[in-house]
Amino acid sequence: MEISMQFLTAMGLALGLTMTVPTVSVAQNKPVNIGPGVMSVPIETEAGVVEISRIQDNENRIDGDWARTSRPCPNFCVQPMVPAEGVTPVGEQEVIAMLQDPNAVLVDSRVAKWYNDGTIPGAHHMPYTEVSDRLDELGCEIDFDGWICDDAKPVALFCNGPWCGQSPTAIRAMIKVGYPADKIYYYRGGMQVWRMLGLTVIVPKDG
């Protein structure tokens, strides 16, 4: 037999008793900063300035393809933190810092299908199959013997996440044709971790 709260309250008043009715508090979203005291960071993109921030809904979840944990290996094997000797692994804070550096380049090395579905603001699209042929966009010069990369820019590459081999493949190809490994940074977390952290994603204008 169920007894309603209204009935109990009425009985209490009739008997001269005081009842405390429990209140239900509504959860409030707490601020979601990128780092201590940093709510957002403005980044120059081809479409204008974009503010990188995090989704403020404390209950937000990734879904769809980004929620998958067990893609088959091969081909979707867990990638090493360092895809080639001399390359430096980086995280989100370092990626954002590079986006603020006019001399550095963040490269989305994924194929067009994935890139057009959403990318990191300010990323330069160079599919992993083309990167080693487009090093002039990263500060190198072509000559008869190949690439001269004396003025190579610091470049960070990423793809879909820790299970994605596109950026590691691009990195090894770059080094093979002469790009200095110490100028290459690898964001292994890629789009899956970027999205997991609720960071800003944009759809390219040609997407």
Backbone bond lengths (Angstrom), bond angles and torsions (degrees), N, CA, C in turn:
res aa  C-N    CA-C-N  psi(-1)  N-CA   C-N-CA  omega(-1)  CA-C   N-CA-C  phi
1 M - - - 1.461 - - 1.526 109.42 -
2 E 1.362 116.56 127.22 1.453 120.76 -178.85 1.521 110.47 -94.99
3 I 1.309 116.90 136.04 1.466 122.33 177.96 1.516 107.48 -114.68
4 S 1.323 116.44 122.31 1.459 120.13 -175.63 1.523 110.86 -74.82
5 M 1.326 115.36 155.98 1.461 121.51 176.37 1.525 110.15 -63.26
6 Q 1.362 117.22 -35.28 1.458 120.58 179.05 1.536 111.10 -62.53
7 F 1.349 116.71 -40.03 1.464 120.86 -179.89 1.530 110.55 -65.16
8 L 1.329 116.43 -44.27 1.458 120.50 -179.57 1.523 110.92 -64.26
9 T 1.343 116.10 -38.62 1.455 119.62 179.21 1.524 110.95 -64.91
10 A 1.337 115.67 -43.22 1.465 120.06 179.22 1.523 111.24 -62.89
11 M 1.332 117.62 -41.38 1.464 121.54 178.63 1.517 110.52 -63.93
12 G 1.294 116.67 -39.47 1.459 120.41 179.82 1.510 111.70 -64.17
13 L 1.339 116.54 -41.78 1.458 119.71 178.43 1.524 111.36 -64.95
14 A 1.342 116.66 -39.45 1.472 121.26 179.79 1.518 111.19 -63.39
15 L 1.319 117.26 -31.86 1.467 121.72 -178.21 1.530 111.79 -93.77
16 G 1.324 116.16 2.15 1.467 119.23 179.49 1.507 112.99 76.26
17 L 1.334 117.66 23.80 1.459 121.17 -179.22 1.529 110.06 -99.56
18 T 1.280 116.10 154.08 1.468 121.22 175.60 1.511 109.16 -106.36
19 M 1.326 116.41 127.74 1.466 120.57 -179.68 1.524 109.28 -115.56
20 T 1.294 114.96 140.30 1.463 120.38 175.64 1.519 108.48 -99.03
21 V 1.309 116.94 116.31 1.467 121.05 179.75 1.516 108.32 -89.01
22 P 1.346 117.38 123.15 1.471 119.59 -179.23 1.519 111.09 -62.76
23 T 1.329 116.00 140.76 1.460 120.67 177.00 1.520 109.30 -104.24
24 V 1.310 115.23 146.58 1.467 121.28 179.06 1.512 107.73 -101.28
25 S 1.321 116.79 118.77 1.459 120.05 -179.70 1.521 109.77 -85.49
26 V 1.315 116.34 141.18 1.455 121.94 178.04 1.528 107.66 -89.34
27 A 1.333 115.58 125.31 1.463 119.78 -178.56 1.525 110.29 -63.46
28 Q 1.308 116.38 133.98 1.456 121.86 178.58 1.525 108.94 -105.63
29 N 1.329 115.95 137.14 1.453 119.27 176.08 1.522 110.08 -65.91
30 K 1.307 116.38 131.51 1.457 121.19 174.43 1.521 108.13 -92.98
31 P 1.326 117.39 150.28 1.468 120.16 -176.65 1.525 112.10 -55.66
32 V 1.326 115.51 139.80 1.468 122.23 178.75 1.528 107.23 -114.61
33 N 1.320 116.32 94.85 1.461 121.35 -179.35 1.527 110.97 -87.06
34 I 1.322 115.41 162.53 1.466 120.36 171.57 1.523 108.97 -73.40
35 G 1.307 116.03 -41.10 1.456 123.25 177.38 1.518 107.58 -152.87
36 P 1.325 118.46 176.87 1.467 120.50 -179.54 1.525 111.87 -54.24
37 G 1.332 116.11 117.08 1.459 120.81 178.01 1.510 115.51 76.13
38 V 1.333 118.42 3.83 1.471 121.56 -178.72 1.521 108.90 -115.74
39 M 1.340 115.92 102.73 1.450 120.73 -179.15 1.520 112.14 -83.49
40 S 1.334 116.84 -37.49 1.462 120.54 -178.62 1.518 110.00 -155.10
41 V 1.334 115.33 163.16 1.461 121.69 179.65 1.531 108.16 -135.57
42 P 1.348 118.61 124.45 1.463 120.09 178.18 1.529 111.29 -77.19
43 I 1.330 115.79 134.22 1.462 121.62 -178.63 1.521 109.34 -128.05
44 E 1.328 116.72 133.00 1.461 121.08 175.54 1.525 109.54 -76.27
45 T 1.327 116.38 130.30 1.463 121.75 175.45 1.523 108.17 -130.45
46 E 1.335 116.58 173.39 1.456 120.55 178.34 1.524 111.17 -62.61
47 A 1.317 117.09 -25.50 1.470 121.61 -178.86 1.527 112.20 -94.01
48 G 1.333 117.54 5.70 1.454 121.05 -177.52 1.518 111.34 112.55
49 V 1.323 116.38 -171.77 1.460 121.22 -177.56 1.532 109.96 -75.25
50 V 1.339 115.66 132.36 1.467 122.26 175.89 1.525 107.88 -122.90
51 E 1.320 116.44 133.94 1.457 120.85 176.34 1.531 109.84 -86.82
52 I 1.319 116.81 118.31 1.461 120.01 173.18 1.524 107.68 -84.31
53 S 1.307 115.39 124.17 1.463 121.22 178.01 1.526 107.24 -145.80
54 R 1.325 116.29 -172.16 1.455 120.37 177.92 1.524 109.90 -116.87
55 I 1.318 116.61 150.05 1.457 120.96 176.98 1.520 108.27 -59.64
56 Q 1.332 116.73 132.44 1.463 121.20 -172.87 1.533 114.32 -87.60
57 D 1.321 117.68 -6.45 1.460 121.23 178.28 1.528 109.17 -76.06
58 N 1.345 117.24 111.60 1.468 121.03 -177.86 1.522 112.98 -64.28
59 E 1.328 117.90 -14.31 1.456 121.83 -179.71 1.532 112.41 -103.46
60 N 1.320 117.28 9.47 1.458 120.00 -177.75 1.531 111.57 -63.41
61 R 1.322 115.98 143.84 1.464 122.31 178.63 1.525 109.06 -131.67
62 I 1.340 116.37 148.56 1.460 118.53 169.11 1.519 107.84 -79.56
63 D 1.330 116.19 151.13 1.460 119.19 -178.96 1.524 109.89 -142.87
64 G 1.311 116.26 -173.64 1.456 120.63 179.14 1.519 112.22 61.83
65 D 1.326 115.98 -143.40 1.471 121.21 -178.82 1.524 112.28 -59.19
66 W 1.333 116.86 -30.38 1.464 120.05 -175.41 1.520 112.82 -73.96
67 A 1.317 118.11 -13.49 1.464 121.06 178.73 1.533 111.86 -91.47
68 R 1.317 116.75 -4.57 1.472 119.82 -178.80 1.529 110.80 -71.90
69 T 1.319 116.04 138.69 1.469 120.85 -177.80 1.526 113.85 -112.86
70 S 1.321 118.60 -16.17 1.471 119.46 -167.19 1.522 113.08 -134.29
71 R 1.313 115.38 62.07 1.459 119.20 173.47 1.525 109.30 -70.73
72 P 1.338 117.93 146.29 1.463 119.89 -175.51 1.528 113.21 -69.23
73 C 1.311 115.58 141.99 1.474 123.03 177.01 1.521 108.67 -122.52
74 P 1.341 118.14 126.38 1.463 125.46 -7.60 1.535 111.66 -68.38
75 N 1.295 118.37 156.81 1.451 130.80 15.55 1.532 112.68 -102.12
76 F 1.335 117.66 -11.11 1.463 120.06 -171.64 1.527 111.17 -98.35
77 C 1.321 115.49 67.78 1.466 120.99 -176.97 1.533 110.93 -87.67
78 V 1.321 116.36 154.36 1.467 121.20 176.65 1.530 108.61 -64.78
79 Q 1.324 115.79 127.38 1.461 121.19 -176.13 1.528 111.33 -87.51
80 P 1.332 117.50 149.40 1.468 120.04 176.06 1.522 110.74 -70.07
81 M 1.315 116.90 156.40 1.462 120.64 177.75 1.528 111.25 -64.68
82 V 1.327 116.70 -33.55 1.466 121.61 179.34 1.527 107.82 -118.17
83 P 1.334 118.43 105.49 1.462 121.19 -174.75 1.520 114.47 -75.29
84 A 1.335 117.10 -16.73 1.467 121.51 177.87 1.525 108.19 -158.89
85 E 1.317 116.08 151.14 1.463 120.65 -177.79 1.528 110.86 -58.33
86 G 1.331 115.73 133.73 1.451 121.09 177.29 1.515 114.76 93.64
87 V 1.339 117.41 -12.51 1.464 121.89 179.50 1.528 109.60 -82.98
88 T 1.324 117.16 142.25 1.464 122.15 -177.45 1.531 110.89 -104.23
89 P 1.332 118.03 123.58 1.469 119.81 175.18 1.526 110.15 -76.24
90 V 1.334 116.99 144.48 1.460 121.59 179.87 1.520 110.27 -135.66
91 G 1.342 114.80 161.64 1.456 121.60 176.59 1.521 110.75 -112.88
92 E 1.311 115.14 -167.10 1.458 121.10 -174.09 1.528 113.36 -63.34
93 Q 1.322 116.91 -41.20 1.465 119.86 -179.57 1.538 110.83 -61.25
94 E 1.321 115.74 -42.11 1.466 119.86 179.98 1.534 111.08 -68.81
95 V 1.334 116.51 -37.30 1.462 120.34 177.30 1.524 110.48 -61.43
96 I 1.326 116.74 -45.41 1.468 120.53 179.47 1.527 110.46 -63.49
97 A 1.326 117.21 -39.17 1.466 120.54 177.99 1.529 110.48 -63.04
98 M 1.331 117.28 -40.17 1.464 120.44 179.03 1.530 110.72 -66.28
99 L 1.327 116.82 -34.86 1.463 120.28 178.08 1.528 111.38 -64.90
100 Q 1.319 116.53 -24.33 1.463 121.07 178.55 1.523 112.65 -88.51
101 D 1.330 116.93 -7.55 1.462 122.92 -179.41 1.526 108.85 -94.40
102 P 1.333 119.08 113.49 1.474 120.84 -176.98 1.523 113.45 -63.90
103 N 1.325 117.85 -16.92 1.459 120.11 -178.91 1.525 112.62 -93.04
104 A 1.327 117.56 -12.24 1.469 121.39 -178.01 1.524 110.34 -98.23
105 V 1.334 115.06 158.49 1.465 120.94 -179.21 1.519 109.54 -131.17
106 L 1.322 116.01 132.64 1.456 121.79 172.05 1.520 107.47 -102.07
107 V 1.326 117.17 122.29 1.460 121.74 -175.69 1.520 110.97 -109.66
108 D 1.320 115.65 122.94 1.463 122.08 169.27 1.517 105.94 -87.54
109 S 1.325 116.31 107.49 1.468 120.41 -172.49 1.529 112.93 -94.66
110 R 1.318 117.19 14.25 1.460 120.17 -178.45 1.526 112.14 -80.48
111 V 1.320 115.87 160.60 1.458 120.40 175.51 1.529 108.61 -67.45
112 A 1.336 115.92 162.49 1.464 121.55 -171.85 1.522 113.27 -57.32
113 K 1.332 117.81 -36.76 1.471 120.76 -178.10 1.528 110.87 -54.90
114 W 1.322 116.61 -46.22 1.462 121.23 -177.91 1.522 111.15 -75.26
115 Y 1.319 116.35 -42.82 1.465 120.85 -179.94 1.523 111.14 -58.23
116 N 1.331 116.54 -45.57 1.464 120.95 -177.01 1.523 112.80 -68.60
117 D 1.326 116.86 -14.30 1.462 120.67 178.28 1.530 111.96 -82.80
118 G 1.330 116.63 -11.18 1.460 120.49 179.67 1.511 111.23 142.70
119 T 1.335 116.66 137.61 1.459 120.85 -177.60 1.526 110.37 -142.67
120 I 1.306 116.34 177.44 1.459 122.51 177.73 1.536 108.66 -78.41
121 P 1.324 118.46 132.00 1.471 119.99 179.12 1.529 111.29 -54.85
122 G 1.333 115.50 132.30 1.458 120.52 177.97 1.515 114.23 89.72
123 A 1.334 118.24 -4.54 1.467 120.94 -179.86 1.525 110.66 -73.51
124 H 1.323 115.07 144.22 1.468 123.27 178.08 1.523 107.43 -99.68
125 H 1.334 117.21 124.58 1.465 119.72 -176.14 1.523 111.96 -85.08
126 M 1.333 115.43 119.28 1.456 122.85 174.59 1.527 106.99 -140.67
127 P 1.338 118.98 98.29 1.461 120.70 -179.47 1.524 111.84 -52.79
128 Y 1.314 116.40 143.50 1.472 121.05 -173.31 1.524 112.89 -57.33
129 T 1.333 117.34 -25.48 1.464 121.24 179.17 1.528 112.22 -76.67
130 E 1.339 117.26 -11.39 1.468 121.13 -175.52 1.523 113.75 -114.66
131 V 1.326 117.89 -15.12 1.467 120.74 -170.48 1.519 112.55 -54.50
132 S 1.315 118.38 -47.71 1.469 120.67 -174.84 1.526 112.58 -68.73
133 D 1.341 117.08 -12.77 1.468 120.78 176.17 1.529 112.12 -98.25
134 R 1.331 117.05 -1.48 1.472 120.62 -175.32 1.532 111.45 -125.77
135 L 1.319 115.97 31.09 1.457 119.43 -176.56 1.521 113.07 -68.40
136 D 1.341 117.45 -13.91 1.459 120.02 175.46 1.530 110.62 -63.70
137 E 1.337 117.02 -23.45 1.462 121.10 177.27 1.529 111.91 -77.60
138 L 1.335 115.33 -7.23 1.463 120.73 -178.30 1.522 111.97 -118.13
139 G 1.329 117.07 15.92 1.464 120.86 174.66 1.508 116.29 102.97
140 C 1.320 118.47 -1.44 1.471 121.10 -179.99 1.531 110.88 -89.70
141 E 1.325 115.67 163.69 1.462 121.81 176.21 1.522 108.68 -125.30
142 I 1.312 115.68 143.57 1.463 120.65 179.69 1.528 109.74 -91.76
143 D 1.324 116.41 141.21 1.459 120.39 171.03 1.519 107.72 -139.54
144 F 1.311 118.16 -171.32 1.458 121.41 -174.93 1.516 112.83 -64.61
145 D 1.322 117.16 -27.78 1.461 120.62 -177.18 1.524 113.07 -95.43
146 G 1.317 116.99 -0.42 1.463 119.50 -178.40 1.519 111.06 128.45
147 W 1.325 115.34 -144.80 1.465 120.74 -175.94 1.535 111.93 -95.45
148 I 1.333 114.65 139.08 1.460 121.53 170.00 1.524 106.02 -107.94
149 C 1.327 116.37 116.85 1.466 120.38 -172.71 1.524 112.67 -118.80
150 D 1.331 116.00 37.29 1.466 119.98 179.19 1.531 111.68 -62.90
151 D 1.328 117.19 -30.15 1.457 121.78 -178.49 1.530 111.51 -110.27
152 A 1.321 115.33 30.85 1.469 119.61 -179.76 1.525 111.46 -60.62
153 K 1.314 116.19 140.51 1.460 121.37 -179.95 1.523 110.66 -85.02
154 P 1.320 117.64 153.89 1.467 119.31 169.38 1.535 108.33 -63.13
155 V 1.315 116.81 128.58 1.457 119.89 -176.20 1.531 110.28 -135.05
156 A 1.322 115.89 133.41 1.464 121.43 176.20 1.525 108.19 -111.64
157 L 1.315 116.26 133.46 1.453 120.70 179.46 1.524 110.67 -114.77
158 F 1.334 115.51 146.10 1.462 120.68 175.59 1.517 109.19 -146.10
159 C 1.325 115.07 162.80 1.462 120.43 172.37 1.524 108.45 -138.97
160 N 1.330 118.93 -130.85 1.467 119.76 -171.10 1.523 115.43 -86.30
161 G 1.311 118.24 -17.23 1.463 118.69 -179.64 1.513 111.98 152.80
162 P 1.324 117.62 -172.41 1.461 122.33 -175.59 1.523 114.26 -61.04
163 W 1.329 117.07 -15.45 1.466 122.12 -179.82 1.524 112.44 -99.86
164 C 1.339 117.19 1.62 1.468 121.42 -173.24 1.523 110.76 -98.76
165 G 1.312 116.67 128.81 1.461 121.18 -177.65 1.508 115.20 -98.42
166 Q 1.340 117.57 5.25 1.462 119.35 -175.46 1.538 112.79 -67.69
167 S 1.343 117.09 -48.52 1.469 117.87 -179.90 1.529 112.39 -70.60
168 P 1.353 120.90 -39.77 1.460 118.64 174.32 1.532 112.97 -58.19
169 T 1.336 116.80 -38.47 1.466 120.70 177.45 1.518 110.48 -63.90
170 A 1.336 116.59 -43.05 1.464 120.76 178.95 1.524 111.15 -63.54
171 I 1.320 116.76 -41.85 1.462 121.46 -178.81 1.523 110.88 -61.51
172 R 1.311 116.72 -46.38 1.476 119.65 -179.99 1.524 111.39 -64.65
173 A 1.337 116.57 -36.13 1.468 120.11 178.05 1.532 110.73 -67.41
174 M 1.321 117.32 -38.63 1.460 121.31 178.47 1.522 111.33 -61.91
175 I 1.311 115.93 -46.52 1.465 120.87 -178.87 1.528 110.36 -63.75
176 K 1.318 116.18 -38.68 1.469 121.04 -178.13 1.524 111.64 -61.44
177 V 1.326 117.73 -33.03 1.468 119.67 -178.30 1.527 112.42 -98.55
178 G 1.339 117.35 8.54 1.455 119.11 169.49 1.511 118.32 117.08
179 Y 1.328 118.93 1.20 1.467 119.23 178.26 1.528 108.77 -74.44
180 P 1.332 118.27 130.84 1.470 120.28 -177.20 1.531 111.91 -66.65
181 A 1.323 115.88 126.62 1.459 121.19 -177.31 1.521 112.45 -60.78
182 D 1.335 116.36 -31.43 1.465 118.52 -177.49 1.524 113.15 -75.04
183 K 1.341 116.61 -3.11 1.465 120.80 174.92 1.545 110.55 -102.04
184 I 1.337 115.95 2.88 1.463 119.91 -176.44 1.525 110.41 -108.20
185 Y 1.322 115.34 135.23 1.468 123.21 178.04 1.526 108.58 -123.49
186 Y 1.317 115.56 144.20 1.465 120.50 -175.19 1.519 110.10 -120.34
187 Y 1.350 115.54 114.95 1.462 120.39 174.56 1.530 107.96 -93.27
188 R 1.315 115.11 89.17 1.462 121.85 -175.48 1.526 112.50 -64.69
189 G 1.330 117.71 -33.84 1.462 120.71 -178.62 1.519 112.85 -58.80
190 G 1.326 116.63 -36.98 1.448 121.71 175.46 1.516 114.31 55.58
191 M 1.317 115.56 -158.87 1.461 121.04 -174.23 1.521 113.31 -65.16
192 Q 1.327 118.09 -30.42 1.467 118.60 -178.66 1.528 110.77 -66.13
193 V 1.317 117.71 -46.61 1.462 120.57 -179.57 1.532 110.23 -73.64
194 W 1.319 117.41 -37.70 1.464 120.89 176.72 1.528 110.31 -56.54
195 R 1.326 116.06 -45.47 1.470 120.79 178.40 1.529 111.05 -70.38
196 M 1.317 117.11 -36.80 1.465 120.90 -179.97 1.530 110.62 -60.79
197 L 1.324 116.46 -32.78 1.462 121.25 179.19 1.521 112.61 -85.49
198 G 1.333 116.51 1.87 1.458 120.49 177.41 1.513 114.56 70.53
199 L 1.319 117.14 24.04 1.458 120.84 -179.48 1.531 110.95 -79.19
200 T 1.317 115.60 156.49 1.457 122.05 -174.09 1.524 112.61 -60.75
201 V 1.324 115.89 132.87 1.458 123.60 175.68 1.532 107.28 -122.98
202 I 1.319 117.07 136.47 1.459 120.11 176.73 1.526 109.88 -118.99
203 V 1.322 116.08 152.22 1.456 121.90 173.31 1.529 107.00 -95.39
204 P 1.335 118.37 122.58 1.471 120.46 -178.15 1.529 111.82 -56.93
205 K 1.315 115.28 150.77 1.469 119.57 -178.12 1.511 112.94 -61.86
206 D 1.350 116.55 -25.74 1.464 119.48 178.52 1.518 111.52 -97.31
207 G 1.376 116.42 10.24 1.457 121.14 -177.97 1.509 112.70 -85.62
